[in-house]
Amino acid sequence: MYIEPAYAPVCVCFACDNNYAPYLGVTIYSMLHNANTDRYYDILIMHNRIKEEHQHYLQKVGALFSHATLRLIDVSAFDNLVKDRVLTYITSATNYRLFLLGDMFAKYHRMLYLDCDMVVTGDIAPLYDMDLEGNAIGAVEMAEARYFCYAKKAIMFDGMPYNFTNYKNQVLKLENPEFYFNAGMVLFDLDRCREMTNEKEALRVLNEAKYHYNDQDVLNILFNTSVKPLDFIWNYAINIPMYHEIKNEAVQKLFANTLREDFVVIHYNGGEKPWMGEVPMGEHYNVYAGKLKAPLYKV
């Protein structure tokens, strides 16, 4: 069980490539801008040879805050271990999450992983300190999975079509298929994770099949029976309000308990991102992008 949260650093990890590096700066800035200044934030960024200008930019973002340090970890030497087919807006860097289960992070007992396409509107320390009640991870349900199951969305696997329900049951073989989580935010109790599995096993599962959601599917396979469901405020996907706008009674009922106004982490989880144009809840991203621009030009 996690202890002494009032004194422990808040350890946060990201995985990034050249395409997302400029926008990761906004994520980190929003997180530290709203962070508890009485806590220390240890920020790690796994990357694959991102440009030096991007590295300097991210280091400048971290340097704006005295209660945080930011370190970049080049994992390019291990990139061949996680390369796989990915969706058009998901890069192989997302698979770096699996390195958290290995020797690279052996000195860490707990780690909060966040995606690069997020903004944080409140303090994440309460999330980091959360009691996982003996579970290996804490994560938020992938809300859109409800719609995928309702609409019987087809997913191709190994040349065969599956609806999402069958994909969870027959392909992923989840013991608790009702809870499929989004891996854009995962709170890892690394000690407990190491009791259950390791990096080698995670990479074996990743590479044994072309899973639709890559390492997200892998994490669901590995930790489906040891995950504490967390509230949507900690990974508030922008398609949640979109589903609430669908004028269909069944869909409205399906998502009745998902709408939030006190969200802390907003996840721009679709193919369209706020830096590309207008997206739901994009105004929150624009606020922090605007706040970040001015101080960085003074550095």
N, C-alpha and C positions, 0 to 999 in steps of 0.2 A: 504494500500500500504506500502511496506517495505521502511524504511527511514534510513538515516545516515549509509550507508554501510561502509564508511571510518572508523567509530569508533566502529562498532558493531563486536562482536566476530563471527567467522565462526563456526557454530554448526554442527557437523557431527556425525551421528549415524550409528552403525553397529549391526548386529545380528549374533551370533557365537555359534558353539558347539565345542566339543573336536576335531573333525576331521578337522575343518577348522582353528582352532586357530593358528597353526604355520604359516599358509599362510596369515592369516589376518595381521600378523606382517609386511609382505612385502608390502601389500596394504597401511597400515598406514605409513610405512617408505617412500614409494614412494611419497605419498601425502605430507608429511611434508618436505621431501627433496626438493620438488619443490614449497613449499608454500611461500607466501609473508611474509617475516620476520617482516614487519610492522603491520601485523594482528595477532590476538590471535585466536588460534584454540581450541575449546572446543569439545573433542572427547568422545563419550559415546559408550560403548559396552554392549549390552544386551546379556546375556548368561544364560545357564542352567547348573550350577555347573561344569564349565570346571575345569580341573585339576589345582591345585595350581601352578604347574610348568609352565603351559600355562599362567596363570594370571601374574606371575612374569615376564615372557618373554615379554608379551604385555606391561606391565608397564615399562620395561626397554627400549622398543622401544620408547614409549612416552617420557621418560626421556632424550632421546638423543637430544631433541629440547626444547629450553628455551621459545619458543613462543607458547607452547601448553601444555595442561593438558589432561590426559587420565583417565577416570573413568570406572570401570566395574560395571554393574548393574545385579545382579542375579535375574532373573525372573522365577526361577524354580517353585515358588509357584503358578504361573499363567500358567504353561506349559499345564495343562489339558484343558485350554480354547482354545488352538490352535492346538492340536494334530490332525492330519488328514493323510489320504493317501497322499504320496508324490512320486515324480519320484525318480528313483534310485540315482540320483546325487543331489537331492534337499532334504534337511532335514526340519524337522518341525520348526527349528529355523528361517527359512525365514518368517514364519507367525508372528514372533515377531514385524515385521514392523507395524502391526495393533495397537500395544500398543501406538504408537506415537499419536494416536487420543484420548488417555485417560488421566486420572488424573496424571499419572506418569510424563507426560511431560507438565503439565498445565502451568508452568512458561515460557515455550518456545513459541516464536512467529513464528519462522521459523526453519526448520531442513532439512539438506541434508542427505538423506539416501544413503549408498553405500553398494553393496554386497561385500563379502569377496574375491571373485575370480576376482579381478580387480587390475590393476596398474594405477597409475596416473602420467602422464608424463609432467604435467604443473600445474600452479596454479589454484586451484578450487575456489578461492575467487570471480572471475568474474561470475562463475556459481551461487554461493551462493547469490550474490548481484543482480541477474537478476530480472528485472521487470516482474512479472507474469501477469500484465495487468488485475488484478482483478480475475484471476483464482486461484483455490485452490492449484493446483500443476503444476509443470513443469516436463515433461518426454520426452523420446525419443521413437519414433516409433519402435516396434519390427520388424526389417527388415525381419526376416525369415517368418513373417506372410504373406508377399507378396508371397513367394514361396509356403507356405502352401495353400494359396487360389488358386494359379495357378495350383498346382499339385493335388488339391482337397484332401489334406491329411485327412485321417480318424481319428476322435477323438471319443472315446467311452465316452458316458455320460449316466448314469442311464440305462446301458445295451443296449443302442442304438448307432449306428454309425452316426456321423455327419461329413460332410466335414467342414473345418475350417471356411468358410464363413457362413455356416448355424449355426455353433457353436456360432459365435459372434452374429448372428441375433436372433436365436431361443432360445438358452440356456442363454447366457449372456444378451440378449435383449438390446444391446447397441444402444443408439440413434444416435451415430456417429460411426458406425462400421468400417468405413474406417481408423480410427486411433485407433489402439490397441497398447498400449505402453508396453515396457519392464520395469518391476519394479525394476531392478537391481540398477538403479539410479533414485531417485525421489526427487525433491525439493518440500518440503511441506511448504505452507503458512498455518501454523497451526491455526491461527485465522480464516481464511476463511474456512478451513476444518471443524472447530468446528461449523461454521454457517450452514454447510450442513449436517453433520453427527456426529457420536461419536463412541467411542470404542465399546460400547455395540451393536450398529447397525452393525458395521463392523464384529464383531464376530458372530452375528446372521446370516449374509449373508454367512460367511465362513463355518459355521457348518450346514447350511440348505441343502447343496448338496455337492457331491464330485466333485468339479470343477477340471478340468485337471491341471490348473496352480495355484491352491490353492489361496493364498492371492494376487497374481498378477491379477487373474481374478476378485477377490473381489474389488481391487483398481480400475480396469477398470470399473466395474459396478458402483462404488460409484462416480467416478470423470470423467467419460467419457465426460460429458458436461461442465466440468470446468478444462480442462487441456491445458496448453500452450505447443504446440509441440516445442521441443528443437532440435538443430542440432545434427547430429550423432556423432560429435566430443566429446560429453559429455557422451556417452555410446556406444562406438564403438565395437560392437560385432565382434568376430573373424570370424564368418561365413559370414560376408559381403565380405571380399576378397575371401573367398572360392566360393561364388556364382558368383563372377566375373570371376572365372576360368572355369566355366561351358560353354562349347562350344555349346551354344544354343542361337540363335538370340533373341528369346522371353524372355529368362531369362536375357540376357545381357541388353535388353531394360528395363526390369522390375526393375533392380538394377542400372540403369545408373546414378542416382543422389545420390547414397549412398557412393561411394568410397571417402575416405579422406586420406590426408597425414599429416594434422595438428591436429590429434586427441589428446585429453587431457586425457580421461579416456578409457582405453582398458578393455573390458569385456570378460573374458574367459568363455563364457556362455554355452559351451557344456559339455558333460559327461567326455571328456578328458581334463585334466588340465595341465598346464606347468610344475608342479612339478612331474607329472607322466611320462613325456616324451615329445617328440616333438609335438608341436601344432602350428598352424598359429600364428605368432606374439609372439611366446614364448620367443624370444630373449629379448624382452623388460622386461618381468618378470625376466629373468635370470640376467639382469643388476642390478636390484634393490635387488634381493636376494643375489647377490655377494657383493654389497656395504654394505648391512645390516650385513652380517655375521662377517666381520672384526671388526666394532665398538662394536658389542654386546659382543664379546669375551674379550673386554677391560673393560666392565662394571663390 
